[in-house]
Amino acid sequence: MKRTHLLPILAFLLIAPAGMAAPRNMEYLDRGLVAIKTSGGVFVSWRVLGTDDATTGFNVYRDGSKVNSGVITGATNLTDASGTTTSKYVVKTVVAGMEIESSTPVSPWSGPLKRIPVSAPAGGTTPDGVAYTYSPNDGSVGDLNGDGNWDLVLKWDPSNSQDNANDGYTGKVYLDGMTLDGDRMWRIDLGWNIRAGAHYTQFMVADFDGDGIAEIICKTAPGTKDGTGKLLSTGPAASDDDAKDYRNSKGFVTAGPEYLTVFNGQTGAELATVLYVPGRDPANGWGKTSETTNRVDRFLAGVAWIDGVKPHAIMQRGYYGRMAVTAWSWDGTTLKQQWYYNAATSGQECHGQGNHNLSIADVDADGKDEIIQGACAIDHDGKFMYRTGLGHGDAMHLGDLDPSRPGLEAWVVHEDTGTAYAHELHDARTGAIIWGENHNKDNGRGLAADIDATSPGHEMWSASFGGIYNTKGTQIGTSKPTQNFRIYWDGDLQDELLDVTGTAPNTMKIDSWKNGRLLTTNSTMGGFTGHSNNYSKANPVLSADIFGDWREELIVRQDDNSALLVYSTTIPTTHRLYTLMHDPVYRAGVAWQNTAYNQPPHLGFWLGAGVDKAPKPDIKLVKSTSGIGNPRAHLNSGISAKRVGSKISIQSHWNEPVTIRIASVDGRILSEHSTPPAASSELDAPAGSHGALIVSLRGASGRAASTTIPGF
């Protein structure tokens, strides 16, 4: 039967709200141009933005000479057979036949990876005489300096990092802010009173205040030093005893102040500190009054657009029993608690229904994000939504997993025995079970990924059951892949699978598993050994769409911990899609990926039906006005433009006649004017000037320049 392409469109229309909320803020990115030397020349790839029009085209230049014969309006990659490692590449954006902007020139990587040297913190010795060293652990991305490129926040874990269930001292935890060229911007020392382990430090990176530069929000304590080397000094931290070590004889921190701090993305400086909420609850709803370590200190975190416009930090404590969750906003001045949800009564609401991970998505289509916990959900306003009653689980995956149904679905595996299902697919809006199975055992892992093009929607499988299932619960294969991470890597629209080659931590590999069988394994790491993190969880530092077109990059640590290895695909694709980071569900997924038991990000729409059916995101790109770099500052050598009341003041710097064109960021030409040499113009704002505007010049000589100004 021929696969229909109408289903995802119908599903989207069925859940679309009558009145959409204001567009949500997203990062204003450059073209993410990447060039990689291959045996066939140089593979060149660049990103489409979520606000680009379908007609937006591109030209690629090598050393000043155009590589493509005609404007590229399809997939944003090509292989330049004449390219060498000494070539310089630029991509120029074409709107209505005019090149309106140019990327920063890039040189090719020598192979399929970029090696980023890192410098580990000095090791030490715990009070009981055990020595420890450091290795790179989880990572997250944000634009830390306002230049339109992704930067990395990297967590350093000591070798004696501990699970909450285990006794033992640990070393400190550090966070580094760094560019993806390896320039370290700052280092935050979280201090002795933050224990090291997968369940303790969840760091959220996003542009919380909408100034175009990301901030970092995480749990802190007395003794924490910010990226400038200073002890915390605002709010309740101003009067604490930073010399006090609150660790007990088993290495746990069961007393003392707990803080939540927002740090500046450019400098790592403390911006504000408040008391961490939710606070400790020794009983934790577990029925054990002595429980002050394991379940009390199980933390989760996420980034959610709970107002539909700006990202907010979500902070959570507990999920085996009591579950308490808060939402925080940062407006550049105040770190403010927006709501507090507390499920403290056994058998009610979200009590005992949380996973070792969470997901963020607008599941009820009101333009605002909900927090999906695994077996329960919390609405954007902090109110309880639903409970499946299936209890705690280790893994969950949320997205448009079944395109034949309206809305989003959640695939969850459950650890609790004695419940109705050990793995199940449910409606992410209502919690209604779509299908599931049970065997009364602890089911530890599971994955949802589209690995079979002949079966509509995602396939699903888990550790404790044999075979692969389709969206209706029908087993379609008796063998199954591993259940670790999914990744877009080759040129088709199906997922590849990311895992380790053996016992973790080990070399990571990418498997292409198509239509029920393993086709290829790519475990060549370019002469280096890229290791996974977090023991049996075997996750990378980060998996996300960071460079180039819509396919994803993989960041792992080098085996000797001296570098990060960034891998990007060199496989051509014929599919064009805007950067996955401009899909709200995916962007939130990258933010929460570092939380506890890491899970891969998923899209909020089904990609398998064809990229021409992907819904255009309702987003507003926020550009920095105060960072170290304007994303398009290099374009401004021929033009100056600014808003003056209701008019646009434009100055040409060239002594030649020019054509001035004003366009929206999605490529719509709003007005066009001609001026004599070296003229300044003051133009009325054209109709439709509601978002950011691109003001571009083309001189009589053929040269062009552009700049971007805020809308009216």
MARBATI-519153 format. One record per residue (C-alpha): residue number from 1; x, y, z. Coordinates in steps of 0.05 Angstrom, whole numbers, plus 5000, padded with zeros to 4 digits. Layout:
BEGIN
(NUM; (X; Y; Z)),
...
//
This chain:
BEGIN
(1; (5000; 5000; 5000)),
(2; (5026; 5069; 4983)),
(3; (5044; 5110; 5044)),
(4; (5001; 5172; 5050)),
(5; (5032; 5240; 5063)),
(6; (4968; 5273; 5087)),
(7; (4965; 5243; 5156)),
(8; (5014; 5289; 5192)),
(9; (4981; 5350; 5162)),
(10; (4912; 5327; 5184)),
(11; (4938; 5311; 5253)),
(12; (4969; 5380; 5259)),
(13; (4905; 5414; 5238)),
(14; (4863; 5373; 5286)),
(15; (4902; 5397; 5347)),
(16; (4919; 5468; 5324)),
(17; (4889; 5519; 5372)),
(18; (4841; 5571; 5347)),
(19; (4885; 5628; 5371)),
(20; (4960; 5616; 5373)),
(21; (5002; 5647; 5427)),
(22; (5056; 5697; 5411)),
(23; (5117; 5668; 5374)),
(24; (5166; 5636; 5422)),
(25; (5237; 5662; 5427)),
(26; (5291; 5621; 5393)),
(27; (5365; 5632; 5381)),
(28; (5386; 5677; 5323)),
(29; (5437; 5633; 5288)),
(30; (5486; 5642; 5231)),
(31; (5488; 5591; 5174)),
(32; (5530; 5541; 5214)),
(33; (5574; 5529; 5153)),
(34; (5618; 5468; 5158)),
(35; (5668; 5441; 5107)),
(36; (5699; 5372; 5114)),
(37; (5753; 5341; 5071)),
(38; (5733; 5274; 5040)),
(39; (5764; 5228; 4988)),
(40; (5719; 5261; 4936)),
(41; (5737; 5333; 4952)),
(42; (5705; 5376; 5006)),
(43; (5635; 5364; 5033)),
(44; (5602; 5431; 5049)),
(45; (5538; 5437; 5091)),
(46; (5499; 5495; 5121)),
(47; (5435; 5508; 5159)),
(48; (5367; 5534; 5139)),
(49; (5333; 5575; 5194)),
(50; (5263; 5562; 5218)),
(51; (5243; 5631; 5194)),
(52; (5271; 5623; 5123)),
(53; (5222; 5621; 5066)),
(54; (5220; 5559; 5023)),
(55; (5245; 5601; 4965)),
(56; (5307; 5625; 5002)),
(57; (5368; 5604; 4962)),
(58; (5442; 5599; 4971)),
(59; (5508; 5606; 4933)),
(60; (5572; 5572; 4956)),
(61; (5640; 5604; 4943)),
(62; (5709; 5572; 4946)),
(63; (5765; 5623; 4951)),
(64; (5720; 5676; 4920)),
(65; (5695; 5633; 4862)),
(66; (5624; 5607; 4860)),
(67; (5620; 5531; 4865)),
(68; (5548; 5519; 4845)),
(69; (5522; 5534; 4775)),
(70; (5453; 5558; 4797)),
(71; (5422; 5584; 4861)),
(72; (5412; 5526; 4910)),
(73; (5340; 5522; 4934)),
(74; (5340; 5448; 4954)),
(75; (5382; 5410; 5004)),
(76; (5436; 5452; 5035)),
(77; (5497; 5409; 5022)),
(78; (5544; 5395; 4965)),
(79; (5611; 5361; 4951)),
(80; (5662; 5406; 4918)),
(81; (5708; 5360; 4878)),
(82; (5760; 5415; 4871)),
(83; (5764; 5432; 4944)),
(84; (5826; 5422; 4986)),
(85; (5844; 5429; 5059)),
(86; (5872; 5499; 5044)),
(87; (5807; 5524; 5011)),
(88; (5763; 5576; 5044)),
(89; (5688; 5570; 5038)),
(90; (5632; 5622; 5044)),
(91; (5557; 5612; 5035)),
(92; (5514; 5671; 5013)),
(93; (5439; 5676; 5024)),
(94; (5398; 5693; 4963)),
(95; (5329; 5726; 4968)),
(96; (5291; 5747; 4906)),
(97; (5355; 5740; 4865)),
(98; (5398; 5783; 4910)),
(99; (5454; 5758; 4955)),
(100; (5433; 5791; 5020)),
(101; (5483; 5762; 5069)),
(102; (5549; 5725; 5072)),
(103; (5575; 5676; 5123)),
(104; (5642; 5679; 5157)),
(105; (5694; 5641; 5116)),
(106; (5711; 5572; 5141)),
(107; (5768; 5523; 5127)),
(108; (5755; 5449; 5119)),
(109; (5764; 5399; 5175)),
(110; (5817; 5349; 5154)),
(111; (5769; 5291; 5164)),
(112; (5700; 5273; 5193)),
(113; (5717; 5299; 5262)),
(114; (5738; 5363; 5295)),
(115; (5784; 5354; 5354)),
(116; (5774; 5406; 5409)),
(117; (5829; 5405; 5462)),
(118; (5805; 5413; 5533)),
(119; (5841; 5423; 5599)),
(120; (5816; 5381; 5658)),
(121; (5812; 5410; 5728)),
(122; (5866; 5386; 5775)),
(123; (5849; 5321; 5812)),
(124; (5853; 5312; 5886)),
(125; (5844; 5266; 5945)),
(126; (5780; 5256; 5986)),
(127; (5780; 5260; 6063)),
(128; (5785; 5184; 6066)),
(129; (5849; 5185; 6024)),
(130; (5822; 5165; 5956)),
(131; (5853; 5200; 5896)),
(132; (5810; 5222; 5837)),
(133; (5818; 5254; 5768)),
(134; (5771; 5287; 5719)),
(135; (5738; 5270; 5652)),
(136; (5690; 5308; 5607)),
(137; (5618; 5288; 5621)),
(138; (5552; 5317; 5597)),
(139; (5547; 5379; 5552)),
(140; (5495; 5429; 5529)),
(141; (5496; 5485; 5478)),
(142; (5474; 5558; 5477)),
(143; (5499; 5622; 5445)),
(144; (5542; 5645; 5504)),
(145; (5571; 5708; 5471)),
(146; (5519; 5732; 5421)),
(147; (5557; 5717; 5357)),
(148; (5505; 5672; 5326)),
(149; (5544; 5607; 5337)),
(150; (5531; 5551; 5386)),
(151; (5577; 5548; 5445)),
(152; (5585; 5490; 5494)),
(153; (5575; 5484; 5569)),
(154; (5614; 5423; 5592)),
(155; (5608; 5388; 5658)),
(156; (5671; 5357; 5688)),
(157; (5659; 5296; 5732)),
(158; (5710; 5266; 5781)),
(159; (5729; 5193; 5774)),
(160; (5695; 5180; 5841)),
(161; (5628; 5207; 5819)),
(162; (5573; 5168; 5855)),
(163; (5502; 5145; 5845)),
(164; (5456; 5169; 5900)),
(165; (5448; 5097; 5924)),
(166; (5523; 5090; 5939)),
(167; (5563; 5116; 5997)),
(168; (5628; 5153; 5985)),
(169; (5660; 5221; 5979)),
(170; (5667; 5253; 5911)),
(171; (5709; 5308; 5882)),
(172; (5679; 5374; 5861)),
(173; (5638; 5386; 5798)),
(174; (5660; 5439; 5748)),
(175; (5624; 5473; 5690)),
(176; (5664; 5502; 5631)),
(177; (5637; 5552; 5581)),
(178; (5674; 5545; 5515)),
(179; (5668; 5559; 5441)),
(180; (5667; 5500; 5393)),
(181; (5736; 5523; 5371)),
(182; (5761; 5504; 5440)),
(183; (5769; 5573; 5471)),
(184; (5750; 5567; 5545)),
(185; (5710; 5628; 5567)),
(186; (5702; 5611; 5641)),
(187; (5701; 5555; 5693)),
(188; (5650; 5549; 5749)),
(189; (5671; 5511; 5812)),
(190; (5608; 5483; 5846)),
(191; (5646; 5469; 5910)),
(192; (5647; 5413; 5961)),
(193; (5574; 5419; 5979)),
(194; (5549; 5395; 5911)),
(195; (5560; 5320; 5906)),
(196; (5582; 5291; 5839)),
(197; (5536; 5242; 5803)),
(198; (5486; 5236; 5747)),
(199; (5427; 5254; 5793)),
(200; (5456; 5317; 5825)),
(201; (5477; 5371; 5775)),
(202; (5427; 5385; 5719)),
(203; (5450; 5450; 5685)),
(204; (5402; 5487; 5639)),
(205; (5429; 5530; 5583)),
(206; (5382; 5578; 5546)),
(207; (5370; 5652; 5532)),
(208; (5323; 5660; 5591)),
(209; (5317; 5736; 5589)),
(210; (5312; 5745; 5514)),
(211; (5375; 5787; 5504)),
(212; (5406; 5741; 5452)),
(213; (5458; 5712; 5500)),
(214; (5448; 5647; 5538)),
(215; (5450; 5640; 5613)),
(216; (5464; 5579; 5656)),
(217; (5419; 5559; 5714)),
(218; (5436; 5503; 5762)),
(219; (5436; 5482; 5835)),
(220; (5492; 5513; 5877)),
(221; (5513; 5515; 5951)),
(222; (5560; 5550; 5999)),
(223; (5630; 5546; 5970)),
(224; (5608; 5552; 5898)),
(225; (5653; 5599; 5857)),
(226; (5628; 5632; 5794)),
(227; (5665; 5638; 5728)),
(228; (5704; 5699; 5752)),
(229; (5731; 5660; 5812)),
(230; (5686; 5695; 5863)),
(231; (5644; 5662; 5916)),
(232; (5569; 5670; 5910)),
(233; (5549; 5737; 5940)),
(234; (5477; 5754; 5923)),
(235; (5412; 5736; 5957)),
(236; (5417; 5685; 6013)),
(237; (5488; 5667; 5992)),
(238; (5513; 5735; 6016)),
(239; (5512; 5713; 6089)),
(240; (5530; 5639; 6083)),
(241; (5592; 5605; 6111)),
(242; (5631; 5587; 6048)),
(243; (5685; 5551; 6088)),
(244; (5636; 5501; 6118)),
(245; (5637; 5430; 6091)),
(246; (5568; 5399; 6099)),
(247; (5588; 5329; 6076)),
(248; (5575; 5273; 6126)),
(249; (5620; 5213; 6138)),
(250; (5589; 5176; 6079)),
(251; (5601; 5233; 6031)),
(252; (5529; 5256; 6026)),
(253; (5506; 5328; 6034)),
(254; (5445; 5323; 6079)),
(255; (5446; 5392; 6112)),
(256; (5463; 5464; 6097)),
(257; (5436; 5516; 6049)),
(258; (5416; 5498; 5978)),
(259; (5415; 5551; 5924)),
(260; (5393; 5562; 5852)),
(261; (5439; 5608; 5813)),
(262; (5436; 5640; 5745)),
(263; (5504; 5653; 5712)),
(264; (5524; 5700; 5656)),
(265; (5538; 5663; 5591)),
(266; (5596; 5708; 5570)),
(267; (5635; 5710; 5635)),
(268; (5606; 5656; 5680)),
(269; (5593; 5711; 5732)),
(270; (5538; 5701; 5783)),
(271; (5477; 5743; 5764)),
(272; (5429; 5722; 5819)),
(273; (5422; 5669; 5873)),
(274; (5359; 5647; 5909)),
(275; (5342; 5589; 5956)),
(276; (5334; 5524; 5918)),
(277; (5261; 5502; 5916)),
(278; (5238; 5446; 5925)),
(279; (5274; 5438; 5991)),
(280; (5293; 5374; 6026)),
(281; (5238; 5329; 6054)),
(282; (5271; 5272; 6094)),
(283; (5209; 5227; 6089)),
(284; (5202; 5242; 6015)),
(285; (5134; 5209; 6016)),
(286; (5170; 5141; 6017)),
(287; (5149; 5121; 6087)),
(288; (5221; 5123; 6112)),
(289; (5234; 5179; 6161)),
(290; (5309; 5165; 6157)),
(291; (5312; 5173; 6082)),
(292; (5359; 5233; 6075)),
(293; (5404; 5213; 6018)),
(294; (5381; 5170; 5960)),
(295; (5311; 5192; 5940)),
(296; (5314; 5261; 5971)),
(297; (5370; 5281; 5924)),
(298; (5342; 5255; 5858)),
(299; (5340; 5318; 5815)),
(300; (5313; 5332; 5745)),
(301; (5311; 5396; 5705)),
(302; (5288; 5423; 5638)),
(303; (5275; 5485; 5597)),
(304; (5202; 5500; 5581)),
(305; (5167; 5558; 5545)),
(306; (5111; 5557; 5597)),
(307; (5085; 5625; 5575)),
(308; (5094; 5608; 5501)),
(309; (5146; 5663; 5492)),
(310; (5208; 5657; 5536)),
(311; (5244; 5596; 5562)),
(312; (5237; 5581; 5637)),
(313; (5279; 5536; 5680)),
(314; (5243; 5475; 5709)),
(315; (5273; 5447; 5773)),
(316; (5250; 5381; 5803)),
(317; (5264; 5341; 5865)),
(318; (5242; 5269; 5873)),
(319; (5201; 5220; 5832)),
(320; (5201; 5152; 5868)),
(321; (5154; 5182; 5919)),
(322; (5144; 5256; 5931)),
(323; (5152; 5296; 5868)),
(324; (5162; 5372; 5875)),
(325; (5172; 5417; 5814)),
(326; (5183; 5492; 5806)),
(327; (5186; 5538; 5746)),
(328; (5233; 5598; 5745)),
(329; (5238; 5660; 5701)),
(330; (5298; 5705; 5692)),
(331; (5285; 5775; 5664)),
(332; (5357; 5800; 5669)),
(333; (5347; 5826; 5740)),
(334; (5305; 5777; 5781)),
(335; (5305; 5701; 5786)),
(336; (5231; 5691; 5802)),
(337; (5192; 5628; 5820)),
(338; (5131; 5624; 5775)),
(339; (5097; 5564; 5807)),
(340; (5108; 5506; 5854)),
(341; (5077; 5437; 5844)),
(342; (5083; 5388; 5902)),
(343; (5056; 5317; 5898)),
(344; (5068; 5292; 5969)),
(345; (5010; 5243; 5980)),
(346; (5020; 5170; 5960)),
(347; (4972; 5146; 5906)),
(348; (4952; 5216; 5884)),
(349; (4971; 5258; 5824)),
(350; (5045; 5254; 5805)),
(351; (5068; 5220; 5869)),
(352; (5114; 5162; 5850)),
(353; (5102; 5172; 5775)),
(354; (5167; 5204; 5752)),
(355; (5224; 5177; 5709)),
(356; (5299; 5185; 5713)),
(357; (5285; 5236; 5657)),
(358; (5231; 5282; 5633)),
(359; (5206; 5313; 5568)),
(360; (5181; 5382; 5551)),
(361; (5129; 5396; 5497)),
(362; (5065; 5433; 5482)),
(363; (5021; 5371; 5484)),
(364; (4953; 5406; 5489)),
(365; (4967; 5454; 5432)),
(366; (4956; 5519; 5471)),
(367; (5023; 5546; 5451)),
(368; (5053; 5534; 5520)),
(369; (5096; 5476; 5543)),
(370; (5078; 5420; 5591)),
(371; (5125; 5378; 5633)),
(372; (5118; 5303; 5618)),
(373; (5145; 5261; 5674)),
(374; (5137; 5191; 5647)),
(375; (5074; 5166; 5681)),
(376; (5044; 5235; 5694)),
(377; (5042; 5306; 5667)),
(378; (5042; 5377; 5694)),
(379; (5009; 5434; 5655)),
(380; (5045; 5498; 5635)),
(381; (5015; 5534; 5696)),
(382; (5039; 5482; 5746)),
(383; (4973; 5446; 5752)),
(384; (4965; 5371; 5751)),
(385; (4944; 5342; 5683)),
(386; (4940; 5266; 5687)),
(387; (4969; 5203; 5718)),
(388; (4975; 5135; 5685)),
(389; (4991; 5101; 5751)),
(390; (5046; 5059; 5720)),
(391; (5101; 5086; 5765)),
(392; (5174; 5100; 5757)),
(393; (5215; 5085; 5694)),
(394; (5285; 5092; 5667)),
(395; (5271; 5116; 5596)),
(396; (5219; 5154; 5556)),
(397; (5212; 5184; 5487)),
(398; (5162; 5237; 5466)),
(399; (5145; 5264; 5397)),
(400; (5098; 5253; 5339)),
(401; (5112; 5179; 5343)),
(402; (5047; 5158; 5308)),
(403; (5030; 5207; 5251)),
(404; (4962; 5174; 5242)),
(405; (4939; 5202; 5309)),
(406; (4930; 5276; 5326)),
(407; (4980; 5305; 5374)),
(408; (5042; 5274; 5407)),
(409; (5055; 5207; 5440)),
(410; (5101; 5182; 5495)),
(411; (5136; 5115; 5494)),
(412; (5155; 5096; 5565)),
(413; (5188; 5035; 5597)),
(414; (5173; 5022; 5670)),
(415; (5214; 4996; 5727)),
(416; (5157; 4983; 5775)),
(417; (5130; 4912; 5777)),
(418; (5058; 4896; 5792)),
(419; (5031; 4949; 5745)),
(420; (4992; 4938; 5681)),
(421; (5049; 4951; 5632)),
(422; (5124; 4945; 5630)),
(423; (5127; 4985; 5566)),
(424; (5072; 5025; 5534)),
(425; (5054; 5080; 5485)),
(426; (5006; 5133; 5511)),
(427; (4974; 5198; 5488)),
(428; (5019; 5254; 5514)),
(429; (4960; 5301; 5524)),
(430; (4912; 5255; 5562)),
(431; (4954; 5197; 5587)),
(432; (4907; 5147; 5553)),
(433; (4944; 5082; 5539)),
(434; (4947; 5066; 5464)),
(435; (4979; 4998; 5473)),
(436; (5026; 4962; 5520)),
(437; (5053; 4896; 5547)),
(438; (5073; 4868; 5614)),
(439; (5118; 4815; 5644)),
(440; (5124; 4840; 5717)),
(441; (5198; 4853; 5712)),
(442; (5242; 4915; 5718)),
(443; (5246; 4940; 5646)),
(444; (5309; 4983; 5644)),
(445; (5316; 5012; 5574)),
(446; (5275; 5027; 5512)),
(447; (5277; 5069; 5449)),
(448; (5230; 5098; 5397)),
(449; (5260; 5113; 5328)),
(450; (5237; 5111; 5256)),
(451; (5282; 5056; 5229)),
(452; (5233; 5023; 5180)),
(453; (5210; 5063; 5120)),
(454; (5156; 5011; 5103)),
(455; (5122; 5020; 5171)),
(456; (5089; 5089; 5181)),
(457; (5113; 5125; 5243)),
(458; (5165; 5105; 5294)),
(459; (5185; 5035; 5314)),
(460; (5191; 5018; 5388)),
(461; (5227; 4966; 5430)),
(462; (5253; 4955; 5500)),
(463; (5305; 4915; 5537)),
(464; (5258; 4863; 5568)),
(465; (5219; 4844; 5506)),
(466; (5242; 4812; 5441)),
(467; (5229; 4844; 5374)),
(468; (5208; 4911; 5345)),
(469; (5138; 4939; 5347)),
(470; (5101; 4988; 5303)),
(471; (5057; 5045; 5329)),
(472; (4997; 4998; 5335)),
(473; (5034; 4949; 5379)),
(474; (5043; 4896; 5325)),
(475; (5110; 4861; 5326)),
(476; (5143; 4872; 5259)),
(477; (5210; 4840; 5273)),
(478; (5237; 4785; 5317)),
(479; (5306; 4815; 5325)),
(480; (5319; 4884; 5352)),
(481; (5373; 4937; 5355)),
(482; (5404; 4964; 5419)),
(483; (5362; 5015; 5458)),
(484; (5409; 5073; 5471)),
(485; (5407; 5136; 5427)),
(486; (5377; 5154; 5360)),
(487; (5411; 5203; 5311)),
(488; (5399; 5231; 5240)),
(489; (5463; 5215; 5203)),
(490; (5455; 5190; 5132)),
(491; (5416; 5222; 5076)),
(492; (5348; 5191; 5085)),
(493; (5292; 5210; 5133)),
(494; (5300; 5151; 5180)),
(495; (5339; 5148; 5245)),
(496; (5406; 5116; 5255)),
(497; (5424; 5086; 5322)),
(498; (5479; 5109; 5368)),
(499; (5511; 5061; 5418)),
(500; (5577; 5033; 5443)),
(501; (5617; 4977; 5411)),
(502; (5623; 4937; 5475)),
(503; (5620; 4944; 5550)),
(504; (5612; 5018; 5567)),
(505; (5650; 5063; 5572)),
(506; (5675; 5045; 5503)),
(507; (5681; 5069; 5432)),
(508; (5615; 5096; 5406)),
(509; (5586; 5073; 5339)),
(510; (5530; 5092; 5292)),
(511; (5488; 5035; 5264)),
(512; (5443; 5040; 5203)),
(513; (5386; 4992; 5218)),
(514; (5336; 4992; 5162)),
(515; (5273; 4951; 5150)),
(516; (5288; 4899; 5203)),
(517; (5362; 4887; 5192)),
(518; (5430; 4918; 5207)),
(519; (5459; 4949; 5144)),
(520; (5523; 4983; 5165)),
(521; (5562; 5002; 5227)),
(522; (5605; 5065; 5228)),
(523; (5651; 5057; 5288)),
(524; (5713; 5090; 5257)),
(525; (5732; 5148; 5300)),
(526; (5784; 5180; 5255)),
(527; (5845; 5153; 5291)),
(528; (5819; 5172; 5360)),
(529; (5778; 5131; 5409)),
(530; (5713; 5167; 5427)),
(531; (5687; 5142; 5494)),
(532; (5617; 5144; 5522)),
(533; (5598; 5173; 5590)),
(534; (5559; 5151; 5651)),
(535; (5578; 5077; 5653)),
(536; (5522; 5031; 5629)),
(537; (5480; 5091; 5606)),
(538; (5532; 5099; 5551)),
(539; (5513; 5168; 5527)),
(540; (5554; 5219; 5488)),
(541; (5574; 5287; 5515)),
(542; (5519; 5313; 5468)),
(543; (5480; 5293; 5407)),
(544; (5447; 5351; 5372)),
(545; (5441; 5390; 5306)),
(546; (5499; 5438; 5317)),
(547; (5531; 5450; 5249)),
(548; (5510; 5446; 5177)),
(549; (5443; 5421; 5152)),
(550; (5390; 5384; 5192)),
(551; (5431; 5322; 5206)),
(552; (5459; 5316; 5276)),
(553; (5529; 5320; 5305)),
(554; (5559; 5275; 5358)),
(555; (5606; 5300; 5412)),
(556; (5645; 5248; 5452)),
(557; (5707; 5251; 5497)),
(558; (5774; 5227; 5472)),
(559; (5798; 5165; 5509)),
(560; (5853; 5203; 5547)),
(561; (5804; 5260; 5565)),
(562; (5849; 5312; 5532)),
(563; (5799; 5331; 5479)),
(564; (5727; 5330; 5455)),
(565; (5714; 5298; 5387)),
(566; (5659; 5329; 5345)),
(567; (5633; 5285; 5288)),
(568; (5592; 5311; 5230)),
(569; (5565; 5270; 5172)),
(570; (5594; 5275; 5102)),
(571; (5538; 5235; 5070)),
(572; (5499; 5276; 5018)),
(573; (5424; 5285; 5026)),
(574; (5371; 5309; 4977)),
(575; (5324; 5332; 5033)),
(576; (5319; 5404; 5056)),
(577; (5296; 5420; 5126)),
(578; (5307; 5478; 5173)),
(579; (5354; 5466; 5232)),
(580; (5323; 5419; 5282)),
(581; (5342; 5469; 5336)),
(582; (5285; 5513; 5312)),
(583; (5234; 5459; 5326)),
(584; (5210; 5474; 5397)),
(585; (5205; 5402; 5421)),
(586; (5274; 5386; 5395)),
(587; (5306; 5449; 5424)),
(588; (5276; 5433; 5492)),
(589; (5302; 5362; 5485)),
(590; (5373; 5385; 5474)),
(591; (5368; 5428; 5537)),
(592; (5344; 5371; 5581)),
(593; (5389; 5318; 5549)),
(594; (5440; 5324; 5606)),
(595; (5388; 5308; 5659)),
(596; (5400; 5244; 5700)),
(597; (5393; 5185; 5652)),
(598; (5406; 5221; 5587)),
(599; (5357; 5210; 5530)),
(600; (5362; 5233; 5457)),
(601; (5320; 5292; 5431)),
(602; (5260; 5280; 5387)),
(603; (5221; 5324; 5339)),
(604; (5152; 5352; 5351)),
(605; (5130; 5330; 5281)),
(606; (5140; 5267; 5240)),
(607; (5198; 5274; 5192)),
(608; (5187; 5209; 5156)),
(609; (5129; 5233; 5113)),
(610; (5174; 5282; 5075)),
(611; (5206; 5347; 5094)),
(612; (5158; 5386; 5049)),
(613; (5104; 5370; 5101)),
(614; (5143; 5396; 5162)),
(615; (5103; 5451; 5197)),
(616; (5136; 5519; 5198)),
(617; (5153; 5536; 5270)),
(618; (5119; 5595; 5303)),
(619; (5183; 5627; 5329)),
(620; (5217; 5694; 5336)),
(621; (5293; 5695; 5328)),
(622; (5326; 5737; 5383)),
(623; (5392; 5770; 5365)),
(624; (5443; 5797; 5414)),
(625; (5452; 5872; 5419)),
(626; (5505; 5870; 5473)),
(627; (5548; 5809; 5460)),
(628; (5619; 5806; 5434)),
(629; (5594; 5798; 5363)),
(630; (5534; 5815; 5320)),
(631; (5519; 5751; 5280)),
(632; (5521; 5792; 5216)),
(633; (5568; 5848; 5234)),
(634; (5617; 5828; 5179)),
(635; (5564; 5847; 5128)),
(636; (5559; 5920; 5149)),
(637; (5620; 5949; 5114)),
(638; (5577; 5979; 5060)),
(639; (5515; 5999; 5098)),
(640; (5490; 6030; 5162)),
(641; (5417; 6026; 5182)),
(642; (5376; 6041; 5243)),
(643; (5305; 6056; 5266)),
(644; (5287; 6129; 5275)),
(645; (5216; 6133; 5301)),
(646; (5172; 6103; 5248)),
(647; (5225; 6110; 5194)),
(648; (5288; 6072; 5173)),
(649; (5352; 6114; 5166)),
(650; (5401; 6083; 5116)),
(651; (5471; 6106; 5097)),
(652; (5509; 6077; 5038)),
(653; (5585; 6077; 5047)),
(654; (5599; 6066; 4973)),
(655; (5610; 6121; 4922)),
(656; (5565; 6091; 4871)),
(657; (5490; 6086; 4857)),
(658; (5457; 6032; 4899)),
(659; (5391; 5995; 4903)),
(660; (5363; 5989; 4974)),
(661; (5319; 5930; 4988)),
(662; (5281; 5919; 5053)),
(663; (5259; 5847; 5067)),
(664; (5230; 5806; 5124)),
(665; (5275; 5752; 5153)),
(666; (5233; 5699; 5118)),
(667; (5252; 5730; 5050)),
(668; (5191; 5772; 5032)),
(669; (5212; 5836; 4996)),
(670; (5174; 5893; 5029)),
(671; (5203; 5953; 4990)),
(672; (5258; 5973; 4941)),
(673; (5290; 6041; 4927)),
(674; (5347; 6069; 4885)),
(675; (5394; 6124; 4909)),
(676; (5452; 6164; 4878)),
(677; (5524; 6155; 4901)),
(678; (5541; 6163; 4976)),
(679; (5469; 6180; 4993)),
(680; (5433; 6174; 5058)),
(681; (5360; 6157; 5058)),
(682; (5304; 6160; 5108)),
(683; (5249; 6113; 5087)),
(684; (5180; 6100; 5115)),
(685; (5174; 6032; 5147)),
(686; (5141; 5987; 5095)),
(687; (5078; 5949; 5109)),
(688; (5091; 5883; 5144)),
(689; (5150; 5909; 5185)),
(690; (5131; 5870; 5247)),
(691; (5192; 5826; 5257)),
(692; (5266; 5836; 5246)),
(693; (5282; 5868; 5178)),
(694; (5339; 5855; 5130)),
(695; (5363; 5919; 5097)),
(696; (5408; 5904; 5037)),
(697; (5447; 5943; 4985)),
(698; (5469; 5924; 4916)),
(699; (5517; 5973; 4883)),
(700; (5523; 5989; 4810)),
(701; (5588; 5950; 4810)),
(702; (5552; 5887; 4834)),
(703; (5577; 5886; 4905)),
(704; (5526; 5876; 4960)),
(705; (5520; 5883; 5035)),
(706; (5465; 5877; 5086)),
(707; (5448; 5888; 5159)),
(708; (5390; 5870; 5204)),
(709; (5348; 5918; 5246)),
(710; (5291; 5906; 5295)),
(711; (5220; 5908; 5268)),
(712; (5167; 5960; 5284)),
//
